[in-house]
Every structure is written in C-alpha cells, then in structure tokens.
Amino acid sequence: MRFTSFMDQALAEARAAAARGEVPVGAVVVDPAGGVVAQAGNRTRELNDPTAHAEMLALRAACAALGQERLTGHDLYVTLEPCAMCAGAIAHARIARLYYGAQDPKSGGVAQGARVFAHPQCHHAPEVFDDIAAAPSEQLLRSFFAARRKDAGR
C-alpha cells in the first residue's frame, strides 16, 4: 500500500484561514479508503468560539457527515501540532493516525506541553507522525505573525 499525504489540502485550509485573519492552521480527516471526509481551517475569531480550531471543526464535520461520534480507522492531517484540547478530542474520536507539520513549543499538546496521549487517563492514542510538511507549515505561521507584528507597529 502506497502512502498518500493530505497535507497539501491541510495547507490550503491554513492559507484560507490566514486570508480570513485567523491563525493559519488547517486540518483534513481522511477515511480508511483514502477519501477526504472533512476539512477545515481555524475560525475562532469568525465564530467567536475558542474551540473553533481547525482540528475540532474537521472532527465535528466528519462525525456529522458519517452520523457517528467515532472516527475509528480515520487519519487526521494538521499543519500544526494539536493543542491539549484538540489532542483530547482526537483521542475521544478514536483517530487512528495523526500527521502534523510544525511543532508548537508554546501550546502543543502532543510532543510538547501536556503530552495528552502519554497520560494513563488517555483511553486511546493514535499513531503520531510529526514533521510532515513542517517547513511550509512553519513558514505560513511565521509570515502570518510577522505581518501582524508589522501592522501592530504602524
């Protein structure tokens, strides 16, 4: 079986989020057959919802599309290491494999900070693959925040 990455779609969602003024993070849920079930970018500002992270929105949309609360066997591609909240949702959704791009030393919840999947209270931990398209993910974030700092300095 040949590996196909869906990080390009996640990056497209991240770029769309940046265009909306959101932190550029994108996520894609892929079914076991390799079909995209849902994709989303951050919408916390647009929706006035602190939980409207790309991962949360993609997981919600995938569950709604499938009519179930579990995504057993599904993969999740995210441009940035999920935070603790999103890692918890990923565990509860029973995602099989998590692929992410940039590490998040400030707010990450997988390899940094909380390390949610390593806790004994975590009933399900996906296989985790990091550093997938990390360079474009990091560049998108750096450019976004550099522009915000520049605008704030005016």
N, C-alpha and C positions, 0 to 999 in steps of 0.2 A: 504494500500500500504506500502510495506517494504522499508526502506531507505537502499541504497547501496552506499557505499563510493567508489570513484575512486581515492582516494589519494595515494593508493599503485602504481598506474600507473604514477601519477604525480611524486612520489618519484623516480621511476625508471628513468623517464626522467631527473630528477635533478641529479641523480647519473651519468647518461651518460654525462650530461653537465660537471660535475666535471672531469670526465675522459678525456674530451676534453680540460680541462684547463679553462672552463667557470665557472662563479659563479653558484653554483648548485641550479637552480630553474627549476621546471618542471610544466607543465600545461596540462590539459586534458579538451576537450569540449565534453559534453555528450548530446545526443538528448533527447527529451521528453519521448521516449520509453526506455531509458536506454542504448542506444548503443553509443560507442565511435565514434565520428565523426573525431576528430583530436587530436593529442598530440604533444608536443614539449618541448624542453629544451632550455635554453639560448644559443645563438650563436652570441653574439655581437662581440667577438674577431674574430671568424672564418669568419664571413661575413663582418667584418669591418663596422658594422652597429649599431649605438647606439640605434636604435629602435628594434633590433632583440631580444627582451625579450621573454621569454617563452610564456607569455600570448599573445603577439602580433602575434607571429608565429602560435600559435594554433588557434587564431581567424581568421587569414588570411587563413590558410589551411582549416578550417571548412567552411568558406564562399566560398572558391574556390570549395570545394567538393560538396557543396549544390547549387552553382550557384546563390547565393544571398548575399546581403550586411547585412542582419539582421539575428540574431540567436535567434529570439523570442522563448521563451519556453525552451531554452537550458541552461544547467548548465556549470559552469566553476570551475574546481578544480585547485588550485595553491598552491605550497608549501610555498610561501612567500607572505605576504601582497602586493598587487599590488601597484606600484608607481603611481603618478598622471597621467603620460602619459597612462599607461595601464588601469587605472580606467576610464579615458576618453574614451578609445577605447571600454571598456566593456559596458559603458553607450550607446555609439553610436551603438554598435552591438545589443543592447536590450537583453543582457543576463538576464535570469530570476532569477537565483540564483548563487551567488558566494560563494565558500567554499575555505578558505585558512588556512594554517598551522601556520607558525611562523609570529609574528608581526614584523614590520620593523620600529623601532623608528626613524631611520636615514632618510629613503627615502619613507616610506609608504604614500599612498595617499587615504587610505580608513578610517582607525580608527586613524591614526597619521597624522601629517603634513597637507596637503591640504584638506583632507576630501572631496574629489570631489563629492561624492554622496549627500552630505548635502547642496551643493550650490543651490540656486534657479535657476541658469543658467543650471543646470544639468536636462535635459529633461526626463531622465529615470534612476532610481536607482534600481539595483537588490536587492533581499533579500540577506543579508550577514550573513554568518555563519563563525565565526573565531575559531581558536584553534582546527582545525581538523587535527589530527596527528601532532600537533605542536612540540612535543618532538623529533621525528625523523627528522623533517624538520630543527629544530634548531641545532641538533647535526651535521647534514650534513654540515650546513653552518659554525658552529664553527670549525669543523675538517678541512674543506677546507681552511679557513682563517688562522688557526694555522699552517698548513703546508706551506702556502705561506710566513707567517712571518718567519718561521724556515728556509726556502730556501733563503729568502732575507738576513738573518743574516749570511749566510755562507761566 
